[in-house]
C-alpha cells in the first residue's frame, strides 16, 4: 500500500475518530463531574461548577459525622464478597452439570429455569420477606445473600461457556480414575478462569449496588450498606450535594477497581474464551 493510499484511508477515518472522541467524552464526563462535585460545596454543585474545588475534606468529614461510612463500607464488602464466592460456586456447578450431564429432562428443567428471568424481583419481594421474617433471617447475611446466590443468568452463562470445555479431557480424566468432583475442581475451574472472572465482576457489582432487597430485609442501621447510606443522604428538606457526591464516590470506587483489574478476563469470559 502506497503512502498516498494510506493518507486517503486516514482522511476517511477522521469523522470516525471525531465521533469516537465525542462518545468517549460523553461517557467519561459523568465520572469526572462526580469527582469534581465531591470537591465542591453544595452551592457550587447547584450552580453547575465543573472545576474541582478544595472542599473534599470538608465534605468527607461531614459525611463521616452524619453517616456510618466505614461500617456501611465494611458491610457492603462482606455481603458482596460472600455473595460472589457462593454464587460462583453454586452457579458454576449447576451450569457444568446441565451441560456435561445433559439429557432431555434436564433441558426441559433448564428451560423452566430460564422462565424465572421473566419474573420481576418486585413480584417476589413480599413473599420472600414473609418467609425470611418467619425464619428469623432479618438483619442477617444469610437473608441478604440467599435470594441472589443462584441466578438463572449466571447458570446460563456457565452452561454456555461449558460447551467450549473439551469433552475429551473429561473422558480421559475418567479413564485415569479421577472422580467427578476432582474433574470439576482441578480441571474445569482452572480452564474456565475467564468465565469465572466475568461472572465475578457481574455478581460483585450486582451485590454491591443492590438496594431494594437490603432495604427490605435490613431493618437495623448496623446492617446498612453503601446504597442505603447514599439513599439516606438524599432524604430531608435540604440535600448537601457535595457530601452526597463524596458518598457516591466512595460507593463507586470498589466496583471500578474490580472492573479495571478484571476487564481483560471479563471480555474473554463474555465471549466464551477458554484457555
C-alpha positions in Angstrom: 0.0 0.0 0.0 1.4 3.3 -1.0 1.7 6.4 1.2 -1.0 8.1 -0.9 -3.5 5.3 -0.3 -2.7 5.4 3.5 -3.3 9.1 3.6 -6.6 8.7 1.8 -7.7 6.0 4.3 -6.7 8.1 7.2 -8.6 11.1 5.9 -11.7 8.9 5.5 -11.3 7.8 9.1 -11.2 11.3 10.6 -15.1 11.5 11.0 -15.0 8.1 12.8 -12.3 9.3 15.2 -14.2 12.5 15.9 -17.3 10.6 16.6 -15.5 8.2 19.0 -13.9 11.1 20.8 -17.3 12.7 21.3 -18.8 9.5 22.6 -15.9 8.9 24.9 -16.2 12.4 26.3 -19.9 11.9 26.9 -19.2 8.5 28.6 -16.4 9.8 30.9 -17.9 13.2 31.8 -20.4 11.9 34.4 -17.5 10.3 36.2 -15.5 13.5 36.1 -18.4 15.5 37.3 -18.9 13.2 40.2 -15.3 13.6 41.3 -15.4 17.3 40.8 -18.7 17.7 42.7 -17.2 15.8 45.6 -14.6 18.5 46.0 -17.1 21.4 45.8 -19.7 22.8 48.2 -23.4 22.1 47.7 -23.9 25.7 46.4 -21.2 25.3 43.8 -22.6 22.0 42.6 -26.1 23.6 42.3 -24.7 26.4 40.2 -23.2 23.8 37.8 -19.5 24.3 38.7 -17.4 21.5 37.0 -14.0 22.7 38.0 -12.6 20.7 41.0 -12.6 22.7 44.3 -10.9 22.4 47.7 -13.8 21.2 49.9 -13.3 17.4 49.6 -12.0 17.0 53.2 -14.9 19.2 54.5 -17.4 17.0 52.6 -15.7 13.9 53.9 -15.8 15.0 57.5 -19.5 15.9 57.2 -20.2 12.5 55.6 -18.4 10.5 58.4 -20.1 12.7 61.0 -23.6 12.2 59.8 -23.5 8.6 58.4 -21.6 5.4 59.5 -19.5 5.4 56.3 -16.9 2.8 57.4 -19.5 0.4 58.8 -21.5 0.6 55.6 -18.4 0.0 53.5 -17.5 -3.0 55.6 -21.0 -4.4 55.4 -21.0 -3.9 51.6 -17.6 -5.6 51.2 -18.7 -8.5 53.4 -22.0 -9.1 51.7 -20.7 -8.6 48.1 -17.6 -10.9 48.5 -19.6 -13.6 50.3 -22.3 -13.4 47.7 -19.8 -13.6 44.8 -17.9 -16.6 46.2 -21.0 -18.6 46.9 -22.8 -17.6 43.7 -19.8 -18.6 41.5 -19.6 -22.0 43.2 -23.3 -22.8 43.0 -23.9 -21.4 39.5 -20.8 -23.0 38.0 -21.7 -26.4 39.4 -25.2 -26.0 38.0 -24.1 -24.8 34.6 -21.4 -27.6 34.4 -24.0 -30.2 35.4 -26.6 -29.0 32.9 -24.1 -29.2 30.0 -21.9 -32.2 30.9 -24.7 -34.4 32.1 -27.5 -33.0 30.0 -30.5 -35.0 28.7 -34.0 -34.1 27.6 -35.3 -33.9 31.2 -32.5 -31.5 32.2 -33.0 -29.4 29.1 -36.7 -29.0 30.0 -35.8 -28.1 33.5 -33.3 -25.6 32.2 -36.0 -24.0 30.0 -38.3 -23.7 33.0 -35.4 -22.2 35.0 -34.9 -19.5 32.3 -38.5 -18.5 32.6 -37.6 -17.3 36.1 -35.7 -14.5 34.4 -39.1 -13.1 33.2 -40.3 -12.7 36.8 -39.5 -9.2 38.2 -37.9 -9.1 41.6 -40.6 -6.8 42.9 -43.2 -9.5 42.4 -41.4 -11.9 44.8 -40.4 -9.2 47.4 -43.4 -9.6 49.7 -43.5 -13.4 49.8 -39.7 -13.5 50.4 -39.9 -11.0 53.2 -42.7 -13.0 55.0 -40.7 -16.2 54.6 -37.5 -14.7 55.9 -39.2 -12.9 58.7 -40.8 -16.2 60.0 -37.4 -17.9 59.6 -35.7 -15.2 61.7 -33.3 -14.1 58.9 -33.9 -10.4 59.1 -30.7 -8.3 59.5 -28.5 -11.3 58.7 -26.0 -12.1 56.0 -28.0 -15.2 55.1 -31.1 -13.1 54.5 -29.2 -10.8 52.2 -27.4 -13.3 50.0 -29.9 -16.2 49.9 -32.2 -14.8 47.1 -29.2 -13.9 44.9 -26.7 -16.7 45.3 -28.1 -18.5 42.4 -29.5 -16.7 39.3 -30.7 -18.1 36.0 -28.5 -15.7 34.1 -25.3 -16.9 35.9 -26.3 -20.6 35.4 -27.0 -19.9 31.7 -23.6 -18.1 31.3 -21.7 -21.0 32.9 -23.6 -23.6 30.8 -22.9 -21.7 27.6 -19.2 -21.4 28.3 -19.0 -25.0 29.5 -19.9 -26.0 25.9 -16.4 -25.0 24.8 -14.8 -27.1 27.5 -13.2 -30.1 25.7 -15.2 -33.3 26.4 -12.2 -35.4 25.5 -10.4 -34.1 28.6 -13.3 -35.2 30.8 -13.3 -38.7 29.3 -9.5 -39.0 29.6 -9.7 -37.9 33.2 -12.4 -40.5 33.9 -10.3 -43.2 32.3 -7.3 -42.2 34.6 -9.6 -42.7 37.6 -10.4 -39.1 38.6 -13.7 -38.6 40.4 -16.3 -36.1 39.0 -15.5 -33.8 41.9 -11.8 -33.7 41.1 -12.5 -33.2 37.4 -14.6 -30.1 38.3 -12.3 -28.5 40.8 -8.9 -29.5 39.3 -9.7 -29.3 35.6 -12.8 -27.3 34.8 -12.3 -24.4 37.2 -8.7 -23.6 36.1 -9.6 -23.9 32.5 -12.6 -21.5 32.8 -10.8 -18.7 34.6 -12.0 -16.1 32.2 -15.6 -17.1 32.7 -15.2 -17.0 36.5 -13.7 -13.6 36.2 -16.6 -12.3 34.1 -19.1 -13.8 36.5 -17.3 -12.4 39.5 -17.4 -8.9 38.1 -21.2 -9.1 37.3 -22.1 -10.7 40.6 -19.9 -8.4 42.7 -21.4 -5.3 41.0 -25.0 -6.6 41.4 -24.4 -7.4 45.1 -22.6 -4.2 45.8 -25.3 -2.0 44.1 -28.2 -3.9 45.5 -30.6 -1.5 47.2 -34.2 -2.6 47.2 -33.9 -6.1 48.8 -31.3 -4.9 51.5 -33.6 -2.0 52.3 -36.5 -4.5 52.9 -34.5 -7.2 54.8 -32.1 -5.0 56.7 -34.1 -3.0 59.2 -31.2 -2.3 61.6 -28.9 0.6 60.8 -25.9 -1.6 61.9 -26.5 -3.7 58.8 -26.6 -0.6 56.4 -24.9 -1.0 53.0 -23.5 1.8 50.8 -26.5 2.2 48.5 -28.7 2.5 51.6 -26.3 5.2 53.0 -26.5 7.1 49.7 -30.3 7.0 49.9 -30.2 8.4 53.4 -28.2 11.4 52.2 -31.0 12.3 49.8 -33.7 12.3 52.4 -34.7 15.5 54.2 -35.6 19.0 53.1 -32.1 20.1 52.1 -29.6 17.9 50.3 -25.8 18.6 50.6 -24.8 17.7 47.1 -21.1 18.0 47.9 -21.4 15.5 50.7 -23.7 13.3 48.5 -21.2 13.2 45.7 -18.5 12.3 48.2 -20.5 9.3 49.3 -21.2 8.3 45.7 -17.5 8.5 45.0 -16.7 6.1 47.9 -19.5 3.8 46.7 -18.3 3.7 43.1 -14.5 3.2 43.7 -14.7 -0.6 44.7 -16.7 -1.6 41.6 -14.5 0.5 39.3 -11.4 -1.2 40.8 -12.8 -4.7 40.4 -13.8 -4.0 36.8 -10.5 -2.4 35.8 -8.5 -5.2 37.4 -10.5 -8.0 35.7 -11.5 -6.2 32.5 -9.4 -8.4 30.2 -10.7 -11.6 31.7 -14.2 -10.1 31.7 -14.1 -9.5 27.9 -12.7 -13.1 27.4 -15.3 -14.6 29.6 -18.2 -12.8 28.0 -17.0 -14.0 24.5 -16.6 -17.6 25.8 -12.8 -17.8 25.6 -11.2 -21.0 27.0 -7.5 -21.3 27.6 
